[in-house]
Amino acid sequence: MDSKKIVNILFIAGFVALLQLPASAKKEEELIEMPKTYPEKYTAEYIKQITPMYKPTGKEEVIYVALDMLKGTNGEFSRNAILGNNLSGRPVKIEFRDLGTINPDFAEFDAVGWKKNRQLFIFINPRHKDAPPGAIAALLAHEALHQDEYNSLAEETYAWTMEASVWYEIVKLYPESNDELHPLVVRENILKKQFERGNYSDKYIKKTVMSNEGYKNLPSTSPGFEDL
């Protein structure tokens, strides 16, 4: 066999091997099955790209997705606050934690905002660890507004209304987030109905805040939230 034929055979063999390579060596993100509650755009590759931006907030991938879902919503302010544009000047640390270990009165709370020295935290009830990230996004939009040791009925009213408005947007942008079997989604849908019933205002949410036993000792206003 002459050298020209050998070169042709080697070329064909190499070309065939190249065609077969994608079938036997699929991209990593195609092999990883993402949670069904993640919007389609949140592939393994996309999450890998956004992780450096959100890693200062903690270790939870679902939190990275939730924060990214706040882009282009009313929760953009909260997203920026969590990333460091807040009174502490530092990224907020977010983690799932048994809230009863912080205070027995918090055991059944969905989340709490916390401040220790100059560091801000958001602690989320572990029962929401498998919640759709869109619902967690709405919850974070609320909690990111608590940036100091002061709280009030006015602040909670604003935060709950923010949460409702963000969830209203999320379910339009990412309808797969509306998994009605999850308790956090149940919470968000209750708020959304109150928000819509009040003609997209805090009218009915304010009544819910006022009647909440957990807020019975709060003052009417706090710094930055002087209007009730």
C-alpha positions in Angstrom: 0.0 0.0 0.0 1.5 3.3 -1.0 2.0 6.2 1.4 -0.8 8.3 -0.2 -3.4 5.6 0.6 -2.1 5.3 4.1 -2.5 9.0 4.7 -6.1 8.9 3.3 -7.0 6.0 5.6 -5.6 7.7 8.6 -7.4 10.9 7.7 -10.8 9.1 7.3 -10.2 7.2 10.6 -9.5 10.4 12.4 -12.5 12.1 11.0 -14.8 9.3 12.0 -13.4 9.3 15.5 -14.0 13.0 15.7 -17.7 12.6 14.7 -18.1 9.9 17.3 -16.6 11.9 20.1 -19.6 14.0 21.1 -21.7 10.8 21.4 -19.3 9.2 23.8 -18.1 12.3 25.7 -21.2 14.5 26.2 -20.8 17.9 27.8 -20.9 17.7 31.6 -24.0 19.9 31.9 -26.0 17.5 29.6 -25.2 14.6 32.0 -26.3 16.5 35.1 -30.1 16.5 35.7 -31.1 19.8 37.2 -34.0 20.0 39.7 -37.3 20.3 37.9 -38.1 23.5 39.8 -35.2 25.3 38.2 -36.1 27.3 35.1 -34.8 25.9 31.9 -32.0 28.5 31.5 -30.4 27.3 34.7 -28.2 24.6 33.2 -25.1 23.3 35.0 -23.0 25.4 32.7 -24.9 28.6 33.4 -24.9 28.0 37.2 -21.1 27.5 36.9 -20.8 30.9 35.2 -22.9 32.8 37.9 -21.4 31.0 40.9 -18.4 33.4 41.4 -20.9 36.3 41.7 -23.0 34.7 44.4 -20.5 32.6 46.3 -19.8 35.3 48.9 -23.4 34.7 50.1 -22.8 31.1 51.1 -22.6 27.6 49.7 -26.1 26.8 48.5 -26.6 26.5 44.7 -30.4 27.0 45.1 -29.6 30.4 46.6 -27.4 31.4 43.7 -30.3 30.5 41.3 -32.8 32.4 43.5 -30.7 35.5 43.6 -30.2 35.4 39.9 -33.9 35.1 39.3 -34.4 38.5 41.0 -32.8 40.2 38.0 -35.2 42.4 36.2 -37.9 42.2 39.0 -38.9 44.5 41.8 -36.4 42.5 43.9 -33.4 43.9 42.1 -32.8 46.3 45.1 -32.8 43.3 47.4 -30.4 41.3 45.2 -28.0 44.2 45.2 -28.4 44.6 48.9 -27.5 40.9 49.4 -24.5 41.3 47.2 -23.1 44.0 49.5 -25.0 47.2 48.7 -26.4 47.5 52.2 -25.8 49.2 55.5 -23.0 46.8 56.4 -21.2 47.2 53.1 -20.7 43.4 53.1 -22.5 40.5 51.2 -25.3 39.0 53.3 -24.6 35.5 54.4 -27.5 33.1 53.7 -28.0 29.6 55.1 -30.7 27.1 55.9 -30.9 26.8 59.7 -33.1 25.5 62.4 -34.5 28.8 63.5 -35.6 27.5 66.9 -31.9 27.3 67.8 -31.7 31.1 67.4 -34.8 31.7 69.4 -37.6 29.2 70.3 -40.1 31.8 69.2 -38.7 31.6 65.6 -39.1 27.8 65.3 -42.0 28.0 62.8 -40.8 31.1 61.0 -40.0 30.8 57.3 -36.9 33.0 57.6 -35.3 35.7 59.7 -32.9 38.5 59.0 -30.2 38.8 61.6 -27.3 41.0 62.4 -24.2 40.0 64.4 -21.7 42.8 64.9 -21.3 44.2 61.3 -22.4 41.0 59.5 -25.9 40.6 58.1 -27.4 37.1 57.8 -30.6 35.6 56.4 -31.5 32.3 57.9 -34.1 30.2 56.1 -36.1 27.4 57.7 -34.6 24.0 56.4 -38.1 22.8 55.4 -37.7 25.2 52.4 -34.5 23.7 51.2 -36.2 22.0 48.3 -38.6 24.9 47.5 -38.6 26.2 44.0 -35.8 28.9 43.8 -38.4 31.4 42.5 -40.2 31.1 45.9 -37.0 31.5 47.7 -36.2 34.5 45.6 -39.4 36.2 46.8 -38.6 35.4 50.4 -35.1 36.8 50.0 -36.5 40.0 48.5 -38.4 40.4 51.8 -35.6 39.5 54.2 -32.9 41.7 52.5 -34.8 44.8 53.5 -34.0 44.1 57.2 -30.5 45.6 57.5 -30.3 46.7 61.1 -31.3 45.7 64.6 -34.5 47.8 64.4 -37.8 46.6 63.0 -41.4 47.9 62.9 -44.8 47.3 61.6 -44.1 49.7 58.7 -40.9 47.9 57.8 -42.7 44.5 57.9 -45.5 45.8 55.8 -43.1 47.1 53.2 -41.1 43.8 53.2 -44.2 41.6 52.9 -45.5 43.8 50.0 -42.1 43.5 48.3 -42.2 39.8 48.7 -45.7 39.6 47.2 -44.9 41.9 44.2 -41.7 39.9 43.4 -43.6 36.6 43.5 -46.3 38.1 41.3 -43.5 38.8 38.7 -41.7 35.5 39.2 -44.7 33.4 38.4 -45.1 35.3 35.1 -41.5 35.0 34.2 -41.0 31.5 35.5 -44.3 29.7 35.7 -42.6 26.4 36.7 -41.9 28.1 40.1 -45.6 27.8 41.1 -45.3 24.3 42.6 -48.4 24.5 44.8 -47.5 21.4 46.8 -44.6 23.2 48.5 -45.4 25.1 51.7 -43.3 28.1 50.7 -45.3 28.4 47.5 -48.5 28.2 49.5 -47.3 31.2 51.5 -46.3 33.2 48.4 -49.7 32.5 46.7 -51.6 33.8 49.8 -49.5 37.0 49.7 -50.0 37.3 45.9 -53.8 37.1 46.3 -53.8 39.8 49.0 -51.6 41.9 46.8 -53.9 41.5 43.8 -57.1 42.0 45.9 -55.6 45.2 47.2 -55.2 46.5 43.6 -51.4 45.8 43.8 -51.0 47.7 47.0 -50.3 46.9 50.7 -54.0 47.3 51.7 -54.6 43.8 52.8 -51.0 42.8 53.5 -50.9 45.6 56.1 -53.9 44.0 57.9 -52.1 40.7 57.9 -49.0 42.2 59.4 -51.0 44.1 62.1 -52.7 40.9 63.2 -49.5 38.8 63.3 -48.8 37.7 66.9 -45.1 37.7 66.1 -45.2 41.4 65.5 -47.4 42.4 68.5 -44.5 44.1 70.3 -43.1 46.0 67.3 -43.2 49.8 67.2 -45.1 51.5 64.4 -42.1 52.8 62.6 -38.3 52.3 62.4 -35.4 54.1 60.7 -36.0 54.2 56.9 -39.6 53.2 57.4 -41.3 56.2 59.0 -44.6 55.9 57.1 -47.2 53.3 58.0 
